């Protein structure tokens, strides 16, 4: 069976990114973005999605982290689209969270006091839904918080930019929701882990539909 993998590069005046992705990997990774907290999140993604991911980004961090985080989402989404190809034989929605509901590729992930949910559909239609996080995105961060906790500085606006870039380029419906929780690091980590589990399920091959498109339209 052909291994689904790709190598891409994306260069702009703001970032230079190289990505190597193997959807049929074992969770190996090497991540270098220049943002340690973001490296941690992408490492978690590769491990819990059970995919091999090598990603290096040289971005204009002297400006801020926005371009680096957003462009990494764009590059990773593009890599997914190329690696999946025409999507024949994939589950598309993945395995259901509940055995009686197998057509919702969703994953619930706890992180101490937090619970996050991710639902994904590689439908060919890009759309991001971001729920339960608005009150956090508007919170003012003090200088002491920025020094004490990098995840507070990273916050949810940057995470949203990453997921929006991914959804646009992978051409998927991506629904992310914080059901409850309040610690910044835990919230972002739960979101990335839920994203990993849902993605792994949706990209899995289903032997019952080998060579077939998971759509009645005949195209995704």
ChimeraX attribute file (.defattr): number of C-alpha atoms within 10 A of each C-alpha:
attribute: neighborCount
match mode: 1-to-1
recipient: residues
	/A:1	3
	/A:2	5
	/A:3	11
	/A:4	15
	/A:5	20
	/A:6	17
	/A:7	14
	/A:8	15
	/A:9	15
	/A:10	15
	/A:11	14
	/A:12	9
	/A:13	7
	/A:14	13
	/A:15	18
	/A:16	17
	/A:17	21
	/A:18	17
	/A:19	20
	/A:20	19
	/A:21	24
	/A:22	23
	/A:23	24
	/A:24	19
	/A:25	18
	/A:26	15
	/A:27	18
	/A:28	15
	/A:29	20
	/A:30	14
	/A:31	20
	/A:32	17
	/A:33	20
	/A:34	16
	/A:35	17
	/A:36	12
	/A:37	17
	/A:38	23
	/A:39	17
	/A:40	14
	/A:41	19
	/A:42	24
	/A:43	24
	/A:44	19
	/A:45	26
	/A:46	28
	/A:47	19
	/A:48	20
	/A:49	26
	/A:50	21
	/A:51	22
	/A:52	22
	/A:53	26
	/A:54	19
	/A:55	24
	/A:56	19
	/A:57	23
	/A:58	15
	/A:59	25
	/A:60	16
	/A:61	15
	/A:62	6
	/A:63	9
	/A:64	10
	/A:65	18
	/A:66	17
	/A:67	18
	/A:68	25
	/A:69	24
	/A:70	20
	/A:71	24
	/A:72	28
	/A:73	24
	/A:74	22
	/A:75	25
	/A:76	26
	/A:77	23
	/A:78	23
	/A:79	24
	/A:80	22
	/A:81	20
	/A:82	19
	/A:83	20
	/A:84	20
	/A:85	10
	/A:86	14
	/A:87	23
	/A:88	19
	/A:89	19
	/A:90	24
	/A:91	26
	/A:92	27
	/A:93	25
	/A:94	27
	/A:95	23
	/A:96	18
	/A:97	16
	/A:98	12
	/A:99	8
	/A:100	7
	/A:101	10
	/A:102	14
	/A:103	17
	/A:104	18
	/A:105	26
	/A:106	28
	/A:107	26
	/A:108	20
	/A:109	21
	/A:110	19
	/A:111	17
	/A:112	11
	/A:113	11
	/A:114	20
	/A:115	19
	/A:116	26
	/A:117	23
	/A:118	26
	/A:119	25
	/A:120	26
	/A:121	26
	/A:122	27
	/A:123	18
	/A:124	17
	/A:125	16
	/A:126	18
	/A:127	18
	/A:128	19
	/A:129	15
	/A:130	15
	/A:131	12
	/A:132	13
	/A:133	19
	/A:134	11
	/A:135	7
	/A:136	15
	/A:137	13
	/A:138	11
	/A:139	10
	/A:140	9
	/A:141	12
	/A:142	11
	/A:143	9
	/A:144	8
	/A:145	13
	/A:146	13
	/A:147	11
	/A:148	11
	/A:149	13
	/A:150	16
	/A:151	21
	/A:152	20
	/A:153	19
	/A:154	20
	/A:155	19
	/A:156	19
	/A:157	15
	/A:158	19
	/A:159	19
	/A:160	21
	/A:161	19
	/A:162	23
	/A:163	26
	/A:164	22
	/A:165	23
	/A:166	28
	/A:167	28
	/A:168	20
	/A:169	21
	/A:170	26
	/A:171	21
	/A:172	21
	/A:173	20
	/A:174	26
	/A:175	19
	/A:176	25
	/A:177	18
	/A:178	21
	/A:179	15
	/A:180	13
	/A:181	18
	/A:182	12
	/A:183	14
	/A:184	19
	/A:185	17
	/A:186	18
	/A:187	25
	/A:188	24
	/A:189	24
	/A:190	26
	/A:191	26
	/A:192	27
	/A:193	28
	/A:194	27
	/A:195	27
	/A:196	24
	/A:197	27
	/A:198	29
	/A:199	29
	/A:200	25
	/A:201	21
	/A:202	25
	/A:203	24
	/A:204	17
	/A:205	19
	/A:206	18
	/A:207	11
	/A:208	10
	/A:209	13
	/A:210	13
	/A:211	14
	/A:212	15
	/A:213	18
	/A:214	21
	/A:215	12
	/A:216	7
	/A:217	7
	/A:218	8
	/A:219	12
	/A:220	16
